[in-house]
Amino acid sequence: MWLGAAAIVTDQVGRVLLVHPTYREDDRWLLPGGVVEPGEHPHVACRREITEELGLPDLPLAGVLAVHSLSPHHPDIKPGMPCPGEIRYVFDGGTLTPAQAKAIRLPREELSEFAFLESRDAVQRLRPVDGQIMLAAYRARLGNTATAHLADGRHIRDVPPLDRHDVHVRYRPLWDSPLNRAPVPERLPVQQAWAWCFVSDGRIVLVADPGPRGAPPTLPGGTVEKTDRTPEDALYREAAEEAQLTLTDPVRLGWVLDQAGEVYGGVGANAWLRLAARVTFIGPAAVDPDTGHPFPRLLAPPAQAAALLGWGPPGARQARLAAETAQERWSLPTPRPTAIEEVPVEGMRLS
């Protein structure tokens, strides 16, 4: 079989780096990487290919995210293409700084361009099986799960929650805007209230939308309706409807300015409130009244949640602020990176 090595490399907002080869007839893109030479280890080959393709000589590889075996009879293998099958290692190439991204230099005889793409867009530019490999590897990194083992694009072991619910990360510039710590000015209406909702071990609850729009996970919360007396009341209502959470002791962390209010029909400047709250009960999964289907509920450490939310570096800072607030207010621990889990359908007890 052939032996290949590639890497998941992202920018600071979680977009995946792809390269466009000049030698492919099907116009498909690739992860940076290539063929392992005889006698060469896969991780050595991956570093060599990254240096040759991107001009980045010392990019560290954090670990193996996925191992994939491709059979010679897979539908993506064109008739007549000589392919004995392939084993491919996908490594974690980490996150590039803006300076590193600017320093990328392509070998023009081999690669015509590169792009940082959100995961759903990246899938569209890859061969179907390559898209499946990329998603499994990227989600293994986001979810801090064990190395994904795949055969012809499919998991051969239990499917992790991020794959099971087809979770994608989409960068949302407005949502990662700087957090204003001062009270909301009286002139600004509060249109949204979202919270970092902490369970007793310091993880937070994320809500995933399995609908066709490919929306990234969100914090519990939503729009402040006219029937809500306060933004906190809106948070209680939305958390109960979407995620069956019972919350207590909400703390306002700050707010983000929405200058135009386009989501609400162009209402003008308004505030999106961010809070931290403690979860006292998680009930059985139920149908959300707005969408007509239940939302999967994920448990993640705050730092990993920030990456899934697609809020960029300001989101990571907000996650640290929320974790510090939970520690000071409720003596909750700040968990280390761990595998993202799904809340059981029947709910869960909290200590």
C-alpha positions in Angstrom: 0.0 0.0 0.0 1.0 3.6 -0.4 1.9 5.5 2.8 0.9 9.2 3.2 1.2 11.9 5.8 -0.8 15.1 6.1 -1.5 17.7 8.8 -4.4 19.7 10.2 -3.1 23.3 10.4 -5.5 26.2 11.3 -5.4 29.9 11.7 -6.4 31.7 14.9 -10.1 31.5 14.3 -10.1 27.7 13.5 -10.1 27.7 9.7 -8.4 24.7 8.2 -5.5 25.2 5.8 -5.8 23.6 2.3 -3.5 23.8 -0.7 -4.4 23.6 -4.4 -2.1 21.3 -6.4 -1.3 22.0 -10.0 -1.0 18.3 -11.0 -4.6 17.1 -10.2 -7.0 16.7 -13.1 -10.1 16.8 -10.8 -9.3 20.3 -9.4 -9.6 19.1 -5.8 -7.7 20.6 -2.9 -5.6 18.8 -0.3 -4.4 19.0 3.2 -0.7 19.9 3.3 1.4 16.7 3.2 2.4 14.0 0.8 3.9 10.6 0.1 6.2 9.0 2.7 9.5 8.1 1.0 11.0 4.6 1.4 12.5 4.2 4.9 11.0 7.5 6.1 8.8 7.7 9.2 5.3 9.4 8.6 6.0 12.2 11.1 9.3 13.0 9.4 7.6 13.0 6.0 4.9 15.3 7.3 7.5 17.8 8.5 9.4 17.6 5.3 6.3 18.1 3.2 5.2 21.1 5.3 8.6 22.7 4.8 8.6 22.0 1.1 5.0 23.1 0.5 4.5 26.0 2.9 8.1 27.2 3.5 7.6 26.7 7.3 10.7 24.8 8.5 10.0 24.2 12.2 6.3 23.6 12.5 5.8 21.3 15.5 3.5 18.3 15.2 1.5 17.7 18.4 0.3 14.2 17.8 -1.6 11.8 15.5 -5.2 12.9 15.0 -6.3 10.2 12.6 -5.1 7.1 10.8 -7.0 6.1 7.6 -6.9 3.1 5.4 -8.2 3.4 1.8 -9.1 0.3 -0.2 -8.2 0.2 -3.9 -11.9 -0.3 -4.7 -13.2 2.8 -3.0 -15.6 4.9 -5.3 -13.2 7.9 -5.2 -10.6 5.8 -7.0 -11.2 6.5 -10.7 -11.3 3.5 -13.1 -7.9 2.7 -14.4 -6.0 4.6 -11.7 -3.2 2.4 -10.3 -3.8 2.4 -6.6 -2.9 -0.5 -4.3 -4.6 1.2 -1.4 -3.3 3.7 1.1 -2.6 4.2 4.7 -2.6 7.9 5.7 -1.5 9.5 9.0 -3.0 12.9 9.8 -1.0 14.9 12.4 -1.9 18.0 14.4 0.1 20.9 12.9 -1.2 23.4 15.4 -2.4 27.0 15.0 -0.4 29.5 12.9 0.1 33.0 14.1 -0.7 35.8 11.6 3.0 36.3 11.0 3.4 32.6 10.2 0.4 32.7 7.8 2.0 35.7 6.0 5.3 33.8 5.7 3.8 30.9 3.7 5.6 30.4 0.4 4.3 27.9 -2.1 6.4 25.9 -4.7 4.5 27.3 -7.7 5.4 24.3 -9.9 3.5 22.1 -7.5 0.9 24.3 -5.7 -1.0 27.2 -7.1 -2.6 28.6 -4.0 -3.6 28.0 -0.4 -6.6 29.1 1.7 -7.8 28.9 5.3 -11.4 27.6 5.1 -14.2 26.9 7.6 -14.7 23.1 7.9 -17.9 23.0 5.9 -16.3 25.0 3.0 -13.2 22.9 3.2 -15.2 19.7 2.7 -16.6 21.0 -0.6 -13.1 21.5 -2.0 -11.8 18.0 -1.1 -12.5 14.6 -2.6 -15.4 13.1 -0.6 -13.2 10.6 1.3 -10.5 13.3 1.9 -13.3 15.5 3.4 -14.3 12.7 5.7 -10.7 12.2 6.8 -10.2 16.0 7.4 -13.4 16.3 9.5 -12.6 13.3 11.6 -9.0 14.5 12.3 -10.1 18.1 13.0 -12.9 17.0 15.3 -10.5 14.7 17.1 -8.4 17.8 17.8 -11.4 20.0 18.9 -12.9 17.2 21.0 -9.6 16.0 22.5 -10.6 12.5 21.7 -8.4 9.5 20.9 -6.8 9.1 17.5 -9.6 8.5 15.0 -9.2 5.2 13.2 -11.0 5.2 9.8 -11.5 2.8 6.9 -12.7 4.2 3.6 -13.8 7.4 5.4 -15.7 5.8 8.2 -14.9 5.3 11.9 -14.2 1.7 12.8 -14.7 2.4 16.5 -17.3 4.3 18.4 -18.2 7.6 16.6 -17.3 10.6 18.8 -20.1 13.2 19.6 -18.7 15.9 17.2 -18.8 13.4 14.3 -22.1 11.9 15.3 -23.8 15.2 15.2 -21.8 16.6 12.2 -20.5 19.6 14.2 -18.8 22.3 12.2 -17.0 25.5 13.3 -18.0 28.7 11.7 -16.2 31.9 12.4 -18.6 34.7 13.4 -16.8 38.1 13.6 -19.6 39.9 15.5 -19.7 37.2 18.2 -16.0 37.5 19.0 -16.1 41.2 19.4 -14.4 42.7 22.5 -16.4 42.3 25.7 -17.4 45.5 27.4 -17.2 44.9 31.1 -19.0 48.0 32.2 -22.8 47.9 32.7 -24.9 48.2 29.6 -25.8 51.8 28.9 -29.4 52.7 29.4 -29.8 53.8 25.8 -28.9 50.4 24.5 -31.6 47.7 24.5 -30.4 44.2 25.4 -31.5 42.0 22.5 -29.7 38.7 23.4 -28.6 36.9 26.6 -26.3 33.9 26.4 -24.4 32.2 29.3 -21.5 30.0 30.1 -23.5 27.4 32.0 -21.3 25.5 34.4 -21.8 22.0 35.8 -20.2 20.9 39.0 -16.9 19.7 37.5 -16.2 23.0 35.8 -17.3 22.0 32.3 -19.9 24.0 30.4 -23.0 23.0 28.4 -23.0 23.7 24.7 -26.1 23.3 22.5 -25.5 21.7 19.0 -28.0 22.2 16.2 -28.2 19.1 14.0 -30.2 21.0 11.3 -29.1 21.3 7.7 -27.7 24.9 8.1 -24.5 23.5 9.7 -24.7 26.0 12.6 -21.8 25.7 15.0 -22.6 24.9 18.7 -23.8 27.8 20.8 -24.0 28.7 24.4 -27.5 28.3 26.0 -29.6 31.5 25.6 -31.2 33.6 22.9 -33.3 36.5 22.1 -34.9 38.6 24.8 -38.6 38.6 24.1 -41.2 41.2 25.1 -42.6 38.8 27.6 -39.2 38.5 29.4 -39.0 40.9 32.4 -35.2 40.9 32.3 -32.4 39.4 30.1 -31.9 36.8 32.9 -35.5 35.7 32.5 -34.8 35.2 28.8 -31.7 33.1 29.6 -33.7 30.9 32.0 -36.4 30.4 29.4 -34.1 29.6 26.5 -31.9 27.3 28.5 -34.9 25.3 29.6 -36.4 25.1 26.1 -33.2 24.3 24.2 -31.2 22.3 26.7 -33.5 21.4 29.6 -31.2 23.2 32.0 -32.2 24.7 35.3 -29.9 27.6 36.1 -29.2 29.6 39.2 -27.1 32.6 40.3 -26.4 34.2 36.9 -23.5 36.7 36.8 -23.1 39.3 34.1 -19.7 39.1 32.5 -20.2 42.0 30.0 -21.8 42.7 26.7 -20.9 42.9 23.0 -22.1 45.8 20.8 -24.2 45.0 17.8 -24.0 48.2 15.9 -26.7 47.7 13.2 -29.1 45.1 14.7 -29.5 43.4 11.3 -30.6 40.1 12.8 -33.6 42.0 14.3 -34.6 43.8 11.1 -32.2 46.7 11.4 -33.3 47.9 14.8 -30.0 49.8 15.3 -27.4 49.6 18.1 -28.1 47.1 20.8 -26.3 44.9 23.3 -25.7 41.2 23.4 -25.3 40.2 27.0 -22.9 37.5 28.2 -23.3 35.8 31.5 -22.0 32.9 33.6 -24.5 30.7 35.5 -24.5 27.5 37.5 -26.5 24.5 36.3 -28.5 22.8 39.1 -30.4 20.2 37.0 -30.3 18.8 33.4 -33.5 17.2 32.4 -34.3 14.6 29.7 -33.9 15.8 26.1 -37.0 17.4 24.7 -38.2 18.9 21.5 -37.2 22.6 21.1 -40.5 24.6 20.4 -38.8 26.8 17.8 -37.2 24.1 15.7 -39.3 21.1 16.3 -36.4 18.8 17.2 -34.2 18.1 20.3 -30.8 19.7 20.5 -27.8 17.5 21.4 -26.1 18.8 24.5 -22.4 18.7 24.8 -20.1 19.0 27.9 -16.7 20.7 27.3 -14.1 22.6 29.2 -14.4 26.3 28.6 -11.3 26.6 26.5 -12.4 23.8 24.1 -15.9 25.3 24.0 -14.4 28.6 22.8 -12.7 26.9 19.9 -16.0 25.2 18.9 -18.0 28.5 19.2 -15.9 30.1 16.5 -15.3 33.3 18.4 -11.6 33.6 17.8 -9.0 34.9 20.3 -11.5 37.3 22.1 -13.7 34.2 22.7 -10.8 32.4 24.3 -10.3 35.4 26.6 -14.0 35.4 27.5 -13.8 31.6 28.3 -11.0 32.4 30.7 -13.0 35.1 32.3 -16.0 32.8 32.7 -13.9 30.1 34.2 -12.3 32.5 36.7 -15.8 33.8 37.6 -17.0 30.2 38.2 -14.0 29.5 40.4 -14.4 32.7 42.5 -18.2 32.6 42.8 -18.9 28.9 43.1 -15.5 27.3 43.9 -15.6 25.3 40.7 -12.4 23.8 39.2 -11.1 24.8 35.8 -10.8 21.5 34.0 -7.9 20.5 31.8 -8.5 19.6 28.2 -10.6 16.4 28.1 -12.8 14.5 25.7 -16.0 16.3 24.8 -19.0 14.3 25.9 -22.7 14.3 25.2 -25.2 14.7 27.9 -27.3 11.5 28.0 -30.8 11.7 26.5 -32.2 11.0 29.9 -30.4 13.9 31.5 -27.9 13.7 34.4 -27.6 14.2 38.1 -25.3 17.0 39.3 -23.4 16.8 42.6 
